[in-house]
Amino acid sequence: MTRTETKTISVGGLKIGGQSPVTVQSMCNTKTWDVEATVNQIRAMRAAGVDLVRLAVPDERSALAIDKIREAVDVPLVADIHFDYRLALLCAERGIDKIRINPGNIGPEENVRAVAKACSERAIPIRIGVNAGSLEKPLLEKYGHPCAEAMVESARGHVRLLEKAGFEDICLSLKSSTVPLTVAAYRLAAESFPYPLHLGVTETGTDWNGTIQSAVGIGTLLCEGIGNTIRVSLTADPVREVSAGIAILKAAGLRPGGVRFISCPTCGRTEIDLIGLASQVEERVRNMNRDITVAVMGCVVNGPGEAREADFGIAGGKNKGLLFRKGEVLGTYPYDELLPRLLDLIENSDP
């Protein structure tokens, strides 16, 4: 089942699944009970473009802060609940927009029914989160090790618990810390369930390694038509997760708008400081609210010819460069003038 064929859920008015755009999520690393710190971090993520923010709720103090946080921000919030179903009930009472649980670790079936009832009464969807590292013991004994089939069987059992309680406002995630297993699990899940899928590779590490693994895993699935919402999990500032997630969606052709920046690799033909110039241009155009492509090329070989589809760009020469627009050369300028002239050209051209 492709992303456009799944059930659609509504998270605080944000649509996920079906024909809705793929959304970007992140998770606060503040203590949720620290309302000021949590609100400030959510606002920073919102400024970076996040669509949905998850909060850890490990205790009652955190649950009791949900309404205060909810009042202070304008982004849908997800409560991350483990072990104590009563925390989910408290969050539901205090205006949470979505709840992430693992029905297998919140006690007997009546606990699941209680959470489903509270969420159903308030139109709060539930995400079932399955992780390869915490599969049920019977499944590990059956399959011998974490595998896609075991993860989907785990998800199926949790889905049945909610469906038995009359609840179908469901989203699913099936994450692993290895990319091949993550991809295999989501492929199988897309064949098995009608519910929207939350994509992510878990425990990927620090900024660099985590972004690479997430781009490969999430990007592969997105390009296959799988996945309705994503989170890039990094041991880093959550704002970096948001930026990486948006970049992945843009690379997959699923997030229009904003500046698309391209530049060539350096080689022996390059006679300008291409790395420095490209970095400066990328930083200056990053937050422009323009649906354009900007190219920085190292020489005339990779200049207007290869970047013909770019709206604006530079092609380097010997201590100078060509300035071009939509493949048309506008002039040749000294290296030091290239950046200001490019920015002036962009800012003074029609949107």
C-alpha positions in Angstrom: 0.0 0.0 0.0 1.5 3.3 -1.0 1.3 6.4 1.2 -1.6 7.9 -0.7 -3.7 4.8 -0.1 -3.5 4.7 3.7 -6.1 5.8 6.2 -5.8 9.5 7.1 -5.5 10.5 10.7 -5.8 14.1 12.2 -3.3 15.2 14.7 -4.4 18.6 16.2 -5.7 19.5 12.7 -2.6 18.2 10.9 -3.5 15.5 8.4 -1.3 12.5 8.2 -1.8 9.7 5.6 -3.7 9.4 2.4 -3.3 12.4 0.0 -1.7 14.5 2.8 1.9 15.8 2.4 4.6 13.9 4.3 5.3 15.6 7.6 8.5 16.1 9.6 8.6 15.2 13.3 11.2 15.7 16.1 11.3 15.1 19.8 12.3 17.4 22.6 15.3 16.5 24.8 14.3 18.8 27.6 12.6 17.6 30.8 8.9 17.9 29.9 8.0 19.2 33.3 10.4 22.2 32.6 7.7 24.1 30.7 9.9 27.1 29.8 12.8 25.1 28.4 10.4 22.8 26.5 8.4 25.6 25.0 11.6 27.4 23.9 12.9 24.2 22.2 9.6 23.6 20.5 9.6 27.2 19.2 13.1 26.7 17.8 12.0 23.5 16.0 8.9 25.3 14.7 11.1 28.0 13.2 13.1 25.3 11.5 10.0 23.9 9.9 8.9 21.0 12.2 5.3 19.8 11.7 4.9 17.7 14.8 6.8 17.5 18.2 7.0 14.5 20.6 7.5 14.9 24.3 8.7 12.2 26.7 6.2 11.6 29.5 7.9 9.3 32.0 6.1 10.6 35.1 3.1 12.4 36.5 5.0 15.7 36.8 5.6 15.7 33.0 2.0 14.7 32.2 0.7 17.6 34.3 2.7 20.1 32.3 1.1 19.1 29.0 -1.7 21.7 29.1 0.7 24.6 29.9 2.9 23.6 26.9 -0.1 23.1 24.7 -1.3 26.6 25.4 2.1 28.2 24.6 2.9 26.6 21.2 1.1 26.3 17.8 2.5 22.9 16.7 0.7 19.5 17.4 2.2 17.6 20.3 2.7 13.9 20.8 3.0 12.3 24.3 5.5 9.4 24.4 4.2 6.9 27.0 5.7 3.7 28.3 4.7 1.3 31.1 2.1 3.5 32.9 -1.2 3.8 31.0 -2.4 6.4 33.5 0.1 8.9 32.1 -1.6 8.5 28.7 -5.0 9.3 30.4 -3.6 12.4 32.0 -2.1 13.6 28.8 -5.4 13.0 27.0 -7.2 15.1 29.6 -4.7 18.0 29.2 -5.0 18.4 25.5 -2.4 16.3 23.9 -2.8 15.8 20.1 -1.5 12.3 19.7 -0.2 9.5 22.0 2.6 7.1 21.2 2.4 3.8 23.1 3.4 0.2 22.8 0.2 -1.6 23.9 2.4 -4.5 24.9 4.1 -2.7 27.8 1.2 -0.8 29.5 -0.2 -3.8 31.3 -3.4 -5.9 30.8 -5.9 -5.5 28.0 -8.2 -3.3 30.2 -5.4 -0.7 30.3 -5.3 -0.6 26.5 -9.1 -0.3 26.4 -8.9 2.6 28.8 -6.4 4.5 26.7 -8.4 3.8 23.5 -11.6 5.0 25.1 -10.0 8.3 26.3 -8.4 8.9 22.9 -11.6 8.0 21.0 -13.6 10.5 23.1 -11.2 13.3 22.2 -10.3 12.3 18.6 -6.7 11.7 19.6 -4.8 9.2 17.4 -2.4 6.6 18.7 0.9 5.6 17.2 2.0 2.1 17.9 5.8 2.1 18.1 7.6 -1.2 17.4 11.4 -1.3 17.9 13.6 -4.2 16.8 15.5 -3.9 20.1 12.5 -4.5 22.3 10.5 -7.2 20.6 8.5 -9.6 22.8 10.3 -12.7 24.0 7.9 -15.2 22.3 8.6 -13.5 18.9 12.4 -13.7 19.5 12.0 -17.4 20.4 9.9 -18.0 17.3 12.1 -16.2 14.8 15.5 -16.5 16.6 16.4 -12.9 16.1 14.8 -9.5 15.2 13.6 -9.6 11.6 11.0 -7.9 9.5 8.5 -10.7 10.0 8.8 -10.5 13.7 8.4 -6.8 13.8 5.3 -6.9 11.6 3.8 -9.7 13.7 4.4 -7.6 16.8 2.7 -4.6 15.2 -0.2 -6.8 14.2 -0.7 -8.0 17.7 -0.8 -4.4 19.0 -3.1 -3.3 16.3 -5.5 -6.1 17.1 -5.6 -4.9 20.8 -6.7 -1.4 19.7 -9.1 -2.7 17.0 -10.7 -5.0 19.5 -11.3 -1.9 21.7 -13.0 -0.3 18.7 -10.1 2.1 17.9 -8.7 2.5 14.4 -7.3 6.0 14.5 -3.8 4.4 14.3 -0.3 5.2 13.0 2.5 2.7 12.9 6.3 2.7 13.2 8.7 -0.2 12.9 12.2 1.0 13.6 15.5 -0.7 13.8 19.1 0.7 14.3 20.1 -1.0 11.1 19.0 0.4 7.7 18.4 -2.9 5.9 16.1 -4.2 8.6 14.3 -1.0 8.9 13.6 -0.9 5.1 12.5 -4.5 5.1 10.1 -4.0 8.0 8.4 -1.0 6.5 8.1 -2.7 3.1 6.3 -5.6 4.7 4.2 -3.3 6.9 3.1 -1.4 3.8 1.8 -4.6 2.4 0.1 -5.6 5.7 -1.7 -2.6 7.1 -4.0 0.2 6.0 -2.6 2.7 8.5 -0.2 5.6 7.9 3.5 4.8 8.6 5.9 6.9 10.7 9.3 6.4 9.2 12.6 6.4 11.1 15.9 4.6 11.7 16.4 4.6 15.4 19.6 5.0 17.4 21.6 6.2 14.4 24.2 8.1 16.4 25.6 11.6 16.1 24.8 14.3 13.5 26.9 13.0 10.6 26.4 9.3 10.9 22.8 9.6 11.9 21.9 11.9 9.0 23.6 9.5 6.5 21.8 6.4 7.9 18.5 8.2 8.0 18.8 9.6 4.5 19.5 6.1 3.1 16.7 4.3 5.1 14.0 7.0 5.1 14.9 8.2 1.6 14.7 4.7 0.1 11.3 4.1 1.5 10.0 7.6 0.5 11.1 7.0 -3.1 9.3 3.7 -3.1 6.1 5.5 -2.1 6.1 4.3 1.5 5.8 6.6 4.5 3.5 9.4 5.6 5.6 11.1 8.4 9.2 11.0 9.3 11.7 11.6 12.1 15.4 11.7 11.7 16.8 10.5 15.1 20.1 12.1 16.0 22.3 12.4 19.1 22.2 16.2 18.5 20.1 19.3 18.8 16.6 18.4 17.7 16.6 21.4 15.4 19.2 19.4 13.4 16.7 16.6 13.1 14.2 18.9 11.6 16.6 20.4 9.1 17.8 16.9 8.0 14.2 15.7 7.7 13.2 18.6 5.5 16.4 18.0 3.4 15.5 14.4 2.9 11.9 15.3 1.8 13.3 17.8 -0.7 15.8 15.3 -2.1 12.9 12.8 -2.5 10.9 15.4 -4.3 8.3 15.5 -1.6 8.8 19.0 -0.1 8.3 21.8 -2.6 9.3 25.4 -1.9 12.4 27.0 -0.6 15.8 27.3 -2.2 17.3 24.2 -3.9 21.1 24.5 -3.7 23.4 22.6 -6.0 27.2 22.7 -6.4 29.8 20.6 -8.1 32.6 18.7 -6.5 36.0 20.3 -6.8 38.6 19.0 -9.2 41.9 20.0 -10.8 40.2 22.4 -13.1 38.9 24.6 -10.2 40.8 27.9 -9.9 38.6 29.6 -7.3 37.9 28.8 -3.6 34.8 26.8 -4.6 34.3 25.2 -1.2 34.4 28.5 0.6 32.2 30.2 -2.0 29.6 27.4 -2.1 29.4 27.3 1.7 28.8 31.1 1.8 26.1 31.0 -0.9 24.3 28.0 0.7 24.2 29.8 4.1 22.9 33.0 2.6 20.1 31.5 0.5 19.1 28.7 3.1 16.3 30.7 4.6 15.1 32.6 1.6 11.4 32.1 0.9 11.9 31.5 -2.8 11.0 28.4 -4.9 14.3 28.6 -6.9 17.4 26.6 -7.7 20.8 28.2 -7.1 24.0 26.6 -8.5 27.6 27.2 -7.7 30.0 25.5 -10.2 33.7 25.3 -10.2 34.5 25.9 -13.8 33.0 26.6 -17.2 32.7 22.9 -17.9 30.2 22.5 -15.1 28.8 26.0 -15.5 25.7 27.1 -17.4 25.7 23.9 -19.4 25.2 21.4 -16.6 23.3 23.9 -14.4 21.0 25.1 -17.2 17.9 24.4 -15.2 19.1 26.5 -12.3 17.5 29.9 -11.9 20.6 31.6 -10.8 24.3 30.6 -10.5 28.0 31.1 -10.7 30.6 29.3 -12.8 34.2 29.7 -11.7 37.2 30.8 -13.8 40.7 31.9 -12.8 40.2 34.2 -9.8 36.9 35.2 -11.4 33.6 33.7 -12.5 30.5 33.9 -14.7 27.2 35.0 -13.3 24.3 33.4 -15.0 20.5 33.3 -14.9 18.5 30.3 -16.4 21.6 29.3 -18.5 22.2 32.8 -19.8 25.6 34.4 -19.0 25.1 37.9 -17.5 28.8 38.8 -17.1 32.2 38.0 -15.8 33.3 39.3 -12.4 36.2 39.1 -10.0 36.0 36.4 -7.3 35.3 38.9 -4.5 32.3 40.3 -6.4 30.6 37.0 -7.2 28.7 36.4 -3.9 27.3 40.0 -3.5 26.4 40.1 -7.2 24.6 36.8 -7.0 22.6 37.8 -3.9 21.7 41.1 -5.5 20.6 39.3 -8.7 18.4 36.9 -6.7 16.9 39.6 -4.4 16.1 41.9 -7.3 14.6 39.3 -9.6 10.9 38.5 -9.8 9.8 35.7 -7.6 
